[in-house]
Amino acid sequence: MAEAGSLRTYLGTAPGVGKTFAMLAEGRRRAGAGEKVVIGWLEPKDRAATTQQADGLELLAPRTIDYRGAAFAEFDAAAAIASGADVVLVDELAHATPDRSRQRWEDVADVLAAGLDAVTTANVAHLRSVRDYAAQLTGVGTVESVPDEFVRSGEVVLLDPPPEALRARIAAGVVYSADQVGGALADYFRAANLEALSELARAWMAGTAQDVGEELLVRRGLAEPQAPPLIVAGDSGSAWGEVVIHRAAELARADDAQLLVVHVQLADGLARPTDLLRRHRELTAELGGTYAKVQGHAVAQGLAEAARAQGAATVVVGRRRSRLAEFVLGSVSSRLRRLLPAVAIEEVGHP
C-alpha cells in the first residue's frame, strides 16, 4: 500500500487574495526541481497573471457528469492518480458536484491515499467551523464547505493581505471585470467585512475561531454578549461548607465561570452558627465569588430556585455525614437532580 501523500492548502481570507496564483507558483517550483506536476483542476477566472503561471504545466482533462440534462466538467481524481504525477494541483477544494453527491475534498483525499502530494486552495469562509460566522458577518452565505480536520491534516499557508491592498486590486480590475468592481467594493469587499474575515482566518490558524467569531458578532451588534457560566455552591452553614465552597471555586476556575455561594435560610426557627456563615461569606469574597442568602422551606428547593433564576451550569452541595439521616430525610443532591434535570449536580462527601 502506498504511503499517503502530503497536503498543502493555500487558505485565503477572501476571493482574489492570490490563492490560485500561489498554488501554480508552487507547482512551477516543484516541476523545476524535477517533480512531475499536473494540474487536476484550475479556475483561472480570466486573470492574465494566473493563466500565465499555468503555462508549461500539464492540465488534465476533466471528467463529465450529467445533471438534469446538462453536462458539467469536474476534477477527474482517477486520471490524476493514473497520470504518474508526484504532485497534483487542485483548485477550489470546497467545490461540490451539482447534485451534491461528491465534494472535491473527497477526491483530493483519494489522491493523497494513492501516495500523490496535493496542493489546493480554499477560502476561510468555506471552513465548516467558520462558515456560519463568515455568513453572518458579511451577509453572504455559502453552501459549499470543507471539514476543518481535513485541511488541518496537512500544511496550511494563510494568504491574508491588508484589506486596503485587496480593495486596491479589485479597484484596479485585477480580480473582477470593470462592470463588477463597484458592486464588489460596496458589498462583500467592504473594508469592515475584509477585516472580520482576516480576524476569523488568523483565529482559525490559532485554534480560537469560535471565541473570536462570537466576539465579532457581538462587536457588530449581531449577537448579545454571552454571560459566563455560573457555578452555585450550597452553603449549609456547617464546617463542611468550606470544603463545598472550595470545590465550587475550583470548578469555576477550570470553566472560567462565576461563583455564587447560596445559603438557604430555612423557616424552621433553628439558628445557624453565624460565625461560620460570616467566615464562608468572607471566603467566597476571597475566592472572587458572590454570597447570597435566600429564604426557603427546604434546602433543595431554595438552591434550585436560585440556580434556575441565575442560569447555573452546575450546583455543588455537601453530603450528609450520617447515612441514616440521608436515608430518612433524603439527600439534597437527589432532590436537586429531580428539580434541575438539565443542571449538573456534584456532591462533595465527608471523608
C-alpha positions as CSV (number, residue, x, y, z in Angstrom):
1,M,0.0,0.0,0.0
2,A,1.4,3.4,-1.0
3,E,2.4,5.9,1.7
4,A,-0.1,8.7,1.8
5,G,0.9,11.9,0.1
6,S,1.1,15.3,1.7
7,L,-1.4,18.1,1.5
8,R,-0.8,21.8,1.3
9,T,-3.7,24.2,1.3
10,Y,-3.4,27.9,0.4
11,L,-6.1,29.4,2.6
12,G,-7.4,32.9,1.7
13,T,-9.3,35.4,3.7
14,A,-11.4,36.2,0.6
15,P,-11.5,35.7,-3.1
16,G,-8.8,37.5,-5.1
17,V,-6.0,37.2,-2.5
18,G,-3.9,35.1,-4.8
19,K,-4.5,31.5,-3.8
20,T,-4.6,30.0,-7.2
21,F,-1.5,32.0,-8.3
22,A,0.4,30.8,-5.2
23,M,-0.7,27.2,-5.9
24,L,0.5,27.4,-9.5
25,A,3.8,29.1,-8.4
26,E,4.5,26.2,-6.1
27,G,3.7,23.8,-8.9
28,R,6.2,25.5,-11.2
29,R,8.9,25.5,-8.5
30,R,8.4,21.8,-7.8
31,A,8.4,21.0,-11.5
32,G,11.6,22.9,-11.8
33,A,13.1,20.8,-9.1
34,G,12.4,17.6,-11.1
35,E,9.0,16.5,-9.8
36,K,6.2,15.6,-12.2
37,V,3.4,18.2,-11.6
38,V,-0.1,18.1,-13.2
39,I,-3.0,20.5,-12.8
40,G,-6.0,18.4,-11.9
41,W,-8.4,21.4,-11.7
42,L,-7.9,25.1,-12.4
43,E,-10.2,28.1,-12.1
44,P,-8.2,30.9,-13.8
45,K,-11.1,33.3,-13.6
46,D,-9.8,35.1,-16.7
47,R,-6.9,36.6,-14.7
48,A,-3.9,37.0,-17.0
49,A,-1.2,36.5,-14.4
50,T,-2.9,33.3,-13.1
51,T,-3.2,31.9,-16.6
52,Q,0.5,32.7,-17.3
53,Q,1.5,30.8,-14.2
54,A,-0.1,27.7,-15.6
55,D,2.0,27.8,-18.8
56,G,4.2,24.7,-19.1
57,L,2.3,22.6,-16.6
58,E,0.2,19.7,-17.8
59,L,-3.5,20.2,-17.5
60,L,-5.5,17.0,-17.1
61,A,-8.8,16.7,-19.0
62,P,-11.9,16.8,-16.7
63,R,-14.5,14.1,-16.3
64,T,-18.0,15.0,-17.3
65,I,-21.2,14.3,-15.3
66,D,-24.7,14.8,-16.4
67,Y,-27.2,16.5,-14.1
68,R,-30.7,17.5,-15.0
69,G,-30.0,17.3,-18.7
70,A,-26.8,19.4,-18.6
71,A,-23.2,18.3,-18.7
72,F,-20.7,19.5,-16.1
73,A,-16.9,19.3,-16.0
74,E,-15.4,18.0,-12.8
75,F,-12.0,17.1,-11.4
76,D,-11.0,13.6,-12.5
77,A,-9.3,12.1,-9.5
78,A,-8.8,8.7,-11.2
79,A,-7.0,10.3,-14.1
80,A,-4.8,12.3,-11.7
81,I,-3.8,9.1,-9.9
82,A,-3.2,7.3,-13.2
83,S,-1.0,10.1,-14.5
84,G,2.1,9.1,-12.7
85,A,2.4,12.5,-11.2
86,D,4.2,13.4,-8.0
87,V,2.1,16.5,-7.3
88,V,-1.5,17.3,-8.3
89,L,-2.7,20.9,-8.2
90,V,-6.4,21.1,-7.4
91,D,-8.1,24.5,-7.2
92,E,-11.3,25.2,-5.2
93,L,-11.2,22.5,-2.6
94,A,-14.7,23.2,-1.2
95,H,-16.5,22.7,-4.5
96,A,-19.2,20.0,-4.7
97,T,-20.8,18.3,-7.7
98,P,-24.1,19.8,-8.9
99,D,-26.1,17.0,-7.3
100,R,-24.0,17.4,-4.0
101,S,-23.2,13.8,-4.1
102,R,-19.4,14.3,-4.1
103,Q,-17.2,17.0,-2.7
104,R,-13.8,17.9,-4.2
105,W,-12.0,17.4,-0.9
106,E,-13.1,13.8,-1.1
107,D,-11.4,13.5,-4.5
108,V,-8.3,15.1,-3.1
109,A,-8.4,12.6,-0.2
110,D,-8.3,9.8,-2.8
111,V,-5.3,11.4,-4.5
112,L,-3.5,11.6,-1.2
113,A,-4.4,8.0,-0.3
114,A,-2.8,6.9,-3.6
115,G,0.5,8.4,-2.5
116,L,0.5,11.6,-4.5
117,D,1.0,15.1,-3.0
118,A,-1.8,17.6,-3.4
119,V,-1.7,21.4,-3.4
120,T,-5.1,23.1,-3.2
121,T,-6.9,26.3,-2.4
122,A,-9.8,27.4,-0.2
123,N,-11.3,30.4,1.5
124,V,-11.7,30.7,5.2
125,A,-15.5,31.2,4.7
126,H,-15.6,27.6,3.4
127,L,-14.2,26.0,6.6
128,R,-17.1,24.4,8.4
129,S,-16.3,25.8,11.8
130,V,-16.1,29.4,10.4
131,R,-18.8,29.3,7.6
132,D,-21.7,30.5,9.8
133,Y,-19.7,33.3,11.4
134,A,-18.5,34.5,8.0
135,A,-22.0,34.4,6.6
136,Q,-23.4,36.5,9.5
137,L,-20.6,39.0,9.4
138,T,-20.6,39.6,5.7
139,G,-24.2,38.9,4.8
140,V,-23.2,36.4,2.2
141,G,-23.6,32.7,2.9
142,T,-22.0,29.8,1.2
143,V,-23.4,26.3,0.6
144,E,-20.1,24.6,-0.2
145,S,-17.7,23.7,2.7
146,V,-14.8,21.6,3.7
147,P,-14.1,19.9,7.0
148,D,-11.7,21.7,9.2
149,E,-10.0,18.4,10.1
150,F,-9.2,17.6,6.5
151,V,-7.5,21.0,5.9
152,R,-5.6,20.7,9.2
153,S,-4.3,17.2,8.3
154,G,-1.8,19.0,6.0
155,E,0.2,22.2,5.9
156,V,-1.9,25.4,5.7
157,V,-0.5,28.6,4.2
158,L,-2.6,31.7,5.0
159,L,-2.9,34.4,2.5
160,D,-4.0,37.5,4.4
161,P,-3.3,40.8,2.6
162,P,-4.3,44.1,4.3
163,P,-8.0,44.9,3.4
164,E,-7.0,48.1,1.6
165,A,-4.4,46.2,-0.6
166,L,-7.1,43.7,-1.7
167,R,-9.6,46.6,-2.3
168,A,-6.9,48.3,-4.4
169,R,-6.5,45.1,-6.5
170,I,-10.3,45.0,-7.1
171,A,-10.5,48.7,-7.9
172,A,-7.7,48.1,-10.5
173,G,-9.7,45.4,-12.2
174,V,-7.3,42.6,-11.3
175,V,-9.9,40.5,-9.6
176,Y,-13.2,41.3,-11.4
177,S,-14.3,42.9,-14.7
178,A,-14.9,46.6,-14.8
179,D,-18.6,46.3,-14.6
180,Q,-18.3,44.2,-11.4
181,V,-15.8,46.4,-9.5
182,G,-18.2,48.9,-8.0
183,G,-20.6,46.4,-6.6
184,A,-17.8,44.2,-5.2
185,L,-16.2,47.1,-3.3
186,A,-19.6,48.2,-1.9
187,D,-20.8,44.8,-0.9
188,Y,-18.7,41.7,0.1
189,F,-15.4,43.5,-0.1
190,R,-16.2,46.4,2.2
191,A,-13.2,47.1,4.5
192,A,-15.2,46.0,7.6
193,N,-16.0,42.6,6.0
194,L,-12.4,42.0,5.0
195,E,-11.2,42.9,8.4
196,A,-13.6,40.5,10.0
197,L,-12.6,37.7,7.6
198,S,-9.0,38.4,8.4
199,E,-9.6,38.1,12.1
200,L,-11.5,34.9,11.6
201,A,-8.7,33.4,9.5
202,R,-6.0,34.3,11.9
203,A,-8.1,32.9,14.8
204,W,-8.7,29.7,12.9
205,M,-5.0,29.2,12.4
206,A,-4.6,29.7,16.2
207,G,-7.4,27.4,17.1
208,T,-9.6,30.1,18.5
209,A,-12.1,30.7,15.7
210,Q,-15.2,30.1,17.8
211,D,-14.3,32.6,20.5
212,V,-13.3,35.2,18.0
213,G,-16.3,34.6,15.9
214,E,-18.7,35.1,18.8
215,E,-16.8,38.3,19.8
216,L,-17.0,39.7,16.3
217,L,-20.8,39.1,16.2
218,V,-21.2,40.9,19.5
219,R,-18.9,43.7,18.3
220,R,-21.0,44.1,15.1
221,G,-24.3,44.1,17.1
222,L,-25.3,40.8,15.6
223,A,-25.5,38.9,18.8
224,E,-25.9,39.5,22.5
225,P,-22.8,39.0,24.8
226,Q,-22.8,35.6,26.3
227,A,-22.8,35.6,30.1
228,P,-20.0,33.4,31.6
229,P,-21.2,30.0,33.0
230,L,-22.2,30.0,36.7
231,I,-21.3,27.5,39.4
232,V,-23.5,27.5,42.5
233,A,-22.3,26.2,45.9
234,G,-24.8,25.3,48.6
235,D,-23.6,26.5,52.0
236,S,-25.3,24.5,54.7
237,G,-23.8,26.7,57.4
238,S,-21.7,23.8,58.8
239,A,-18.0,23.5,58.9
240,W,-18.1,21.2,55.8
241,G,-19.5,24.2,53.8
242,E,-15.9,25.5,53.4
243,V,-14.9,22.3,51.5
244,V,-18.0,22.7,49.3
245,I,-17.2,26.3,48.5
246,H,-13.5,25.4,47.7
247,R,-14.7,22.7,45.3
248,A,-17.1,25.0,43.6
249,A,-14.4,27.7,43.2
250,E,-12.1,25.1,41.7
251,L,-14.8,24.2,39.1
252,A,-15.4,27.9,38.4
253,R,-11.7,28.5,37.7
254,A,-11.5,25.5,35.4
255,D,-14.5,26.6,33.4
256,D,-13.8,30.4,33.6
257,A,-17.1,30.6,35.3
258,Q,-18.6,32.8,38.0
259,L,-19.1,31.5,41.6
260,L,-22.2,32.0,43.6
261,V,-22.5,30.7,47.1
262,V,-26.0,30.3,48.4
263,H,-27.2,29.7,52.0
264,V,-30.8,28.8,52.3
265,Q,-32.3,30.2,55.5
266,L,-35.0,27.8,56.5
267,A,-38.2,28.9,58.1
268,D,-37.9,26.3,60.9
269,G,-36.8,28.7,63.6
270,L,-33.4,27.0,64.1
271,A,-30.4,29.2,64.4
272,R,-27.3,28.5,62.3
273,P,-23.8,29.4,63.6
274,T,-23.4,33.0,62.5
275,D,-19.6,32.9,62.8
276,L,-19.4,30.1,60.2
277,L,-21.7,31.9,57.9
278,R,-19.6,35.0,58.2
279,R,-16.4,33.0,57.6
280,H,-18.0,31.5,54.5
281,R,-19.1,34.9,53.2
282,E,-15.5,36.1,53.6
283,L,-14.1,33.0,52.0
284,T,-16.4,33.5,49.0
285,A,-15.2,37.1,48.5
286,E,-11.6,35.9,48.8
287,L,-12.2,33.4,46.0
288,G,-13.8,36.0,43.8
289,G,-17.4,34.9,44.2
290,T,-20.7,36.3,45.4
291,Y,-22.5,35.2,48.5
292,A,-26.3,35.2,48.9
293,K,-28.9,34.3,51.5
294,V,-32.3,33.1,50.3
295,Q,-35.4,32.1,52.2
296,G,-36.9,28.6,51.7
297,H,-38.9,25.8,53.2
298,A,-36.3,23.2,52.1
299,V,-32.7,23.4,51.1
300,A,-33.0,21.7,47.8
301,Q,-36.0,23.9,46.8
302,G,-34.2,27.1,47.7
303,L,-31.0,26.1,45.9
304,A,-33.0,25.0,42.8
305,E,-34.8,28.3,42.7
306,A,-31.6,30.3,43.0
307,A,-29.8,28.2,40.4
308,R,-32.7,28.4,37.9
309,A,-33.0,32.1,38.3
310,Q,-29.3,32.7,37.6
311,G,-29.0,30.1,34.9
312,A,-26.5,28.0,36.7
313,A,-24.5,25.3,34.9
314,T,-23.5,23.3,38.0
315,V,-24.6,23.1,41.6
316,V,-22.2,21.8,44.2
317,V,-23.6,20.5,47.6
318,G,-22.3,18.6,50.6
319,R,-23.5,15.1,51.5
320,R,-24.9,14.4,55.0
321,R,-22.4,12.9,57.3
322,S,-25.0,10.4,58.6
323,R,-26.1,7.7,56.1
324,L,-29.1,7.1,58.3
325,A,-30.1,10.8,58.2
326,E,-29.7,10.7,54.5
327,F,-31.9,7.6,54.2
328,V,-34.6,9.1,56.5
329,L,-34.6,12.7,55.3
330,G,-33.4,12.1,51.7
331,S,-30.3,13.7,50.1
332,V,-30.2,17.3,48.8
333,S,-28.4,16.1,45.6
334,S,-31.1,13.6,44.6
335,R,-33.8,16.2,45.1
336,L,-31.8,18.8,43.1
337,R,-31.5,16.3,40.2
338,R,-35.2,16.0,40.1
339,L,-35.8,19.7,40.3
340,L,-32.9,20.6,37.9
341,P,-32.7,17.9,35.3
342,A,-30.6,20.0,32.9
343,V,-28.1,21.1,35.5
344,A,-25.0,19.2,36.6
345,I,-25.2,18.3,40.3
346,E,-22.0,17.5,42.2
347,E,-22.0,16.1,45.7
348,V,-19.0,16.5,48.0
349,G,-18.8,13.8,50.6
350,H,-17.3,13.8,54.1
351,P,-14.1,11.8,54.4
